Amino acid sequence: VQHSEKMVNRMFLLFVFLKAAFALVLVARETENYCTVDDDTRLNTRQDCISNDDCLPFDDCSLNGFCFNNTRFFKMGCPCENHDDCPEACYTGRNNPSCGPWLF
């Protein structure tokens, strides 16, 4: 009985470790450097869809029937100096100014 408990505990720890490692890989893929690529490359996710399964990872199927990714579209988190560096707003009041959507 003790042996099987140890095996279950080890399997659980392995599962937790693998899940954390997979999450790090997903974060690394999500944060690919879309800040410095041209707009055509950055916005290459607009394909037709019926559900999220039809879209690339991290994209969602919008109500309009095409895949969309807010972070890439608005260059959220990308460094900027002024609004011309961003599709919409440059939040210059931050310690590290970055792009994002207009909030009003």
SVG drawing of the C-alpha trace seen along z (x, -y; Angstrom):
<svg xmlns="http://www.w3.org/2000/svg" viewBox="-21 -60 33 62">
<polyline fill="none" stroke="black" stroke-width="0.4" points="0.0,0.0 2.8,-2.4 4.5,-1.7 1.4,-2.6 1.0,-5.8 4.5,-6.8 3.9,-6.0 0.8,-8.2 2.6,-11.0 5.5,-10.8 3.0,-10.7 1.2,-13.7 4.5,-15.6 5.5,-14.7 2.1,-15.8 2.4,-19.2 6.0,-19.7 5.0,-18.8 2.0,-21.1 4.2,-24.0 6.8,-23.3 4.0,-23.2 2.7,-26.5 6.1,-28.1 6.3,-26.9 2.9,-28.4 4.0,-31.7 7.1,-31.7 5.0,-31.1 2.5,-33.8 5.2,-36.3 6.9,-35.7 8.4,-39.0 5.4,-40.5 6.6,-44.0 9.2,-44.4 7.7,-42.6 5.8,-44.3 2.0,-44.6 1.4,-41.9 3.3,-39.4 1.9,-40.6 -1.7,-40.4 -1.4,-37.1 -3.9,-35.4 -7.1,-36.6 -8.4,-33.4 -12.0,-32.3 -13.3,-30.3 -16.4,-28.7 -14.9,-27.9 -11.6,-28.5 -10.4,-25.1 -10.1,-26.6 -7.6,-29.3 -3.9,-29.3 -3.0,-28.9 -3.8,-32.0 -6.3,-33.3 -10.1,-33.3 -12.8,-32.9 -14.7,-36.2 -18.4,-36.7 -17.5,-38.0 -16.2,-34.6 -12.4,-35.3 -9.6,-34.5 -8.4,-37.4 -5.7,-38.0 -6.1,-41.2 -2.5,-41.2 -1.0,-41.0 -3.5,-43.3 -3.0,-46.2 0.7,-45.3 -0.1,-45.2 3.0,-45.5 5.3,-46.5 7.5,-49.5 6.6,-52.8 7.5,-56.5 4.3,-58.0 1.0,-57.0 2.6,-56.6 4.5,-53.5 1.2,-51.7 -2.0,-50.7 -3.9,-52.7 -2.6,-54.1 0.9,-54.5 0.6,-54.7 3.3,-57.2 2.4,-57.7 3.8,-54.3 7.4,-53.8 8.0,-51.8 5.6,-53.2 3.8,-50.5 1.1,-50.0 -2.5,-49.1 -6.1,-49.9 -7.8,-53.2 -9.8,-52.6 -12.5,-55.3"/>
</svg>
